[in-house]
Amino acid sequence: MRRCRCFCDSDDISYAGLHPKLVWHRTKTLRRGDDRWDFCMETVRKERRPKNEA
């Protein structure tokens, strides 16, 4: 488990500030005692305004 802790911490540090439009999210890790790990990495798009809106 000790190695797993290192990798989980490394992921959180590396991906959290990678890019302003990139969101890193994790709900489970083996390190925290869960039976599996998961993660989500997605990009955030800027919301578009309609052309006729000021």
Sequence and secondary structure as in RCSB ss.txt:
>XXXX:A:sequence
MRRCRCFCDSDDISYAGLHPKLVWHRTKTLRRGDDRWDFCMETVRKERRPKNEA
>XXXX:A:secstr
 HHHHHHHHHHHHHHHTS TTEEEE S  TTTT SS   EEEE       TT  
